[in-house]
Amino acid sequence: MSGTDSVTIKAPLDAHVHLRQGNLMKLVAPHVRQGGVRTAFVMPNLIPPLTTPSQTVDYVHQLSQVAPDLEVLPSMYLSSTLTPELIKEAKEKGIVGIKSYPRGVTTNSEGGVGMEGYSVYDEVFAEMERQDIVLNLHGEVPSDVDGDGTCVLNAEERFIPHLYEIHRKFPKLRIVLEHCTTAAAVEAVKSLPSNVVATITPHHLHLTIDSACSTSLGFCKPLAKFPSDRKALREIISSGNPKFFLGSDSAPHPSNSKLPALQVMQIRSEENGETKEEVVLPSPCAAGIYTSSNLIPLTAEIFERSGIPLERLEGFVSDFGRSFYRVPAKEGEEVTIKRIGGGGKEVEKVWGYEKDGKEGGREYVIPFLAGEKIGWEIAQ
């Protein structure tokens, strides 16, 4: 298929996407279909997180108001308040998966799993196995730099024993190791049965630790790793292994969170009328990369840049994820992407929206590869 001018794909599925809340949700939820995706597994790490079936159903309703043509696969947040009874209710209400976050590692993960580990959730996992609800694992452990030396570069590899242990205890539980970034994670998933799979993001096929650290726009969790890790991701997709499929982890953040700036304010004293400068130092930048607005053309572009055959695109972005989640493609939902002549088309530099709240004003989301040219687009 290399050198082809167009590719038609059965109803793409994004198995990991963040759609946020408020006006940011109103911007990015319609972008999912705009980017070529027809079905999306949607993350629950909102404020507050979606920890009950009723909260989750309400959120799905909100999404349906702004993106009525998007098929949503909803998830709930694994927390200390989750019980087997709530798992039964979740199944009845059509909730597809339970997402586990390591505590404090990524966006809105303060209520996630900490040093207590995963055995405290055995009763919940047992009920999930009975109800055939998927366990979605953010496969890192919390950093403990001054203790056991866990940091962002080895946190994923140190999570792998937890993956093996959960599978050992619950061998029929369907498990997704989300957004895996390391050769070790690839080998672990390959070694386990077909009910344990993994998602891979397009940006992890493109970035390594060098490029991820050169700008805050490349900062995400898990952090991109070594060239050898990226090579392992590319090779497993090139092989056509059905256990590895698209989960974009598209995660929009306001630009002032991705590019926090030094603020210098002039403060005038009411007592003596003198003016002095008040300096506010930048906060740490948010972890996340936004790809929804052009996801399928972007993925094709990154396949070509990575040397992955385009013949593997449909399996990666549609067939394998749909098979695992048991959501067949619908007729008429095919997506065709076409090659662009003349050096390609520039990726939008920003997407603007109105801030929530009384103050208002404009805010912006910066997409991945903003301002660069890519050689594919959705055929209209």
N, C-alpha and C positions, 0 to 999 in steps of 0.2 A: 504493500500500500504506500510505500515511500514514494514521494513525488506526486501523489494524487492531489487533485485540486479540491476535493470535497469528501466529507465523511458523514454518513448518517448513522445515528446511534439510537438504540431503543431507550426511550425514557430514562435519562440519567438520574441516579440517586446519589445524594450527598449524605453520607452516614455520620456526619458530625458538623453541625453548624450552630453558631450563636446568633440569635435574632434580637436579643436585648429587650428594652422596654421603651415606652413613651415615644417621643418623636424620632429617636434613633431607630426604634423598631419600625416605625412607619416608613423610614428611608430604606432600611436594608432588607426587610421581609420581601417586598416586591422584586428586589434585585436577584433573588434566588432563581426565579424563573427567567428573568432577563439574562442571567448567566448560563442558561441552558438546563438547569436542574428541574426535575418534575416532582421529586419526592425528597423530603429532608428529615433526617433524624435530628431533632432540635434539643439543645442543651438546657438544663434546668437551673444553672447557677445565676439566677436573678437576684434582685434585692427586694424582699427576702427570697431565699431559694424556694424552689417548688418541692416541698417535702410532703405534701398530701395529694391524694387523687383529685380532690375538688379544686385545689389551686391550679393543678396542671390542666384540668379540663377548662377552667376559666381562661388560662393563658392560650390554649389552643383556639378558643373562641375569639380572643383578641386578635390572634394572627389571622384568623379567617376573615376578619373585617378589613384587613389591609392587604392581604394576599389570598384572595378567595380561590384562586386556581392552583395553589400550592398544596400538595398532599403532605400532611405533617405526621411524622411518627413521633409521639411525645415521650418524654422521659421524666423521671423523678430523681431527686437528689438523695443520695445515701447519707442518712444522718442518724444520730442516736435516738431519734423519735420514731424511726421506721420500725414497724412491727409486722409479723406474719399476717395479721388481720388486714393491715393496710395494703399488703402485697395482693391479697385476694381481691380487695376492692379495686386496686389498680388494674388488675386483669379484667375485671368486669367492665371497667370504664375505658378500655382500649389503650392503656399505657403500655408501651412496648419494651422499655428498658429502665434500669436503675443505674444512674451514673455515680461513680465513686471518684472523689477528688482527694488528693493528699492535702492535709490541713496546711493552709497558708502558702501553698506553692504557686498558685495561679489566681486568676481573677475570681473574686467572691468565693474563695475556698476555705474561709475561716471555720466553717462548720464541717469540714471534711475529716478524713481519717488521719489520726495522729500517731504518736508512738505506741498507742495501745494495740495497733495492728488490726487485723481483719477477723480474728476468731470470735470477737464479740458479736459479729454479725452472722454467726453460723445458723441460727434459727431463721433469720431473714433469707439467707442464701438457700437454705433447704426448701423454704416455701417458694422462692423464685424458681428453683429447679422443678418443683411440682407443677407450678403454674406456667412453666415455659416462658418466663420473662427473662430478658437478656441482662447480663451484668456487663456494664461498660466501665472499663478501668482506665483512669488516667494513671499510666504506669510509671510513676515516680514515687519515691519516698521523700519525706520532708528533709531538708538540709540539716546537718548537724556538724558544721565545719569544725568546731572545737571539741567535738565528742568523738564520733566514729569516723569523721572525715567525709561524710556525705556532702556532696555539692552538686551543682547543676550538671556537671559533666559526667558524674557516675550515678546520679539518682535513679535513672531508668534501669541501668544494669542491676543495681541493688534491689530493685523492685521484683525482679524475675522470680526469686524464691517464693514470693507471695503468690504470684500467678500459678506456679506449680502446686503450691499447697492448697489453694482454693480449688483447683481442678481435681486434685487427689481426693479431697473431701466430697466434692460434688461433681462427679464425672459426667453427668448428663446436663449440667448447667451450661447454657450457651454463654460464651464470654467473648468480648471484644477488647483486645489490647489497643487502646486508642493512640492515634498519631505516633506510632513507633518511629524512633530515630536512629537506632543503633543496630549494628550487625548482630549483637547478642540477642536483641529482641526478636529479630527476624528468625534466628536459629531456634529460639525457644518456641515460637509459634509453629514453626515447621515441625518441631518434634512432638507436638501435641495432636490429639485427634481433631476431626473436622469441625467439632462444635466450638473450638477455640480458634479465633481468627484475629486479624489486625487491620486497622485502617492506616493509611499513609497519606500525608498531605502533599499537594504539589510544591509548596514552598520548601519542604524538607528534601524534595528531589533536586532542588536548585541550590539551596544554601549550604554552606559549611560554617564551622565556628568562626572562621575569619570574616566572612561576609556578614554573618549574623551580629558580630560584635563591632563592626565598623560604623553602624548607624542604629539608632534606636528603632528605626522602621523595620529592621530585621530581627528585633528581639521578640521572642515568643517562648512559650513553655509547652513542651520540652524545648530546650535550646537546640539548634542545629549542632551537629557534632563533627566528627573528623571526616576527611575525604573517604577513608575506608568504609565508614558507616554509610555515607551517601551512596557509595558504589554498591553496597549490599542492598539498599532500598531499590536502586535502579535495576539491579540484576534480578531481584525477585519479581518485580513487575514485568521485566522483559521475558521471564520464564513462563508467564501466564499462570502462575500458581493462584488458584481461586480463593485461597485463604487471605489474600491481601487485596484490599479494594479502597476506593476513594472515601476519605473522610477529611474534608478540607480544613476543619478547625478554623473556618473563617470567623474572625473575631474582631468586630469593629470597635474602635475606641475613638473618642474625640481627639482631634489633633493636639489639643493642649495637654492631653495625657500621654500621647506618643512622643511629642516634642516639647516637654516641659521647659519653660524659659525662666531665666533670672528676671525678677521683677524689682525695679527700683522706684520707690514712691517718694514724693516730696511731702513731708509732714510738717505742718505749721503749728507751732506751740501757741496755745491760747494765752498762756501766762506772759511770755515775753515777746511774742511775735516772730521769733526766730524760726527759720526753716531748716530742716535737716533731712537727710536721705534715710529712708527705711529700706533695707535690702531683704527680700524674701528669696531664699535659695530654691532652686528647682526641686520638685519631688521626684522620686524614682519613676522612670517611664513605665507605662502599662505594657504587659506581655500580651501580644496578639498581632496577627497579620490578617488583613482583610482581602478576601479573594472572590466573594460571592458574585460581584457584579459582572464578571466575565469568566466564570470558573471553567467552563468546558473549553472555550477557545484557549484560555491560559494553560490549561492542562495539556492540550495538544501541543502548544508552543514549547512547554517544558519537556514533554516527551521528546520532541525533535532535538532540542538543545542537549538533552541527556543521552541521546542515542537509543531511546526506547522505541521499538517499532510501533507505528500507528495501528498496526493490526491488533495490538493489545489494548487499545483505548476503550473499546466497547465493553470488554470484560471488566476492566478496572473501574469504569465510571457507571456501569449499569448492571451487567449480568451477575457478577459475583456478590455484590451487596444485596441485590434483590433476592438472590437465591438464599442467602443467609437469613435475611429478615422476612422471607416468605411473602414478599410483596411483588406479584407479577407486574411486568410492564403492561401498560394499557395501549390498545391500538389508537393511533392518531396522536400519540405523545412523543413520537420520534423527534429527534433534534438533528439538524444538519448544520455542520460547520463548513465554511469554505475558506480556501486560502486567499489571502489579500495580496495583490500585486503592488508594485511600487515601493517596496521596502517595508510594507506593513502599516499597521494602524497604531497610533499612540494611545497608550492606556491613560484613562482619565487621571489627572493629577490630584483632584479632590472631588468628593461628593459633599454638598452642603445641605444643612438642615437647620431648622429653628430650635434653639435650646428650649428645654422644658422650664417651667417656672415663670414667676412674675418678671424677672429681669429680662428674659428673652435674649435676642441677639443671635447671630449666626455661629454655627460650629461646623467642623469639617471632619470627614473620614478620608484617610489617605490609603488608596488601594495598593496592593503588592505590585511592584514594578511600575509605579506611577511615573508617567512621562516617557517610559521606554516604548519602543515599537514591538508589537507582536504580529505574527503573520497569519493569524486566524481570526474569524469572526462568525457569529451566528448568521446563517443564511436566512434572509427574510422571505 
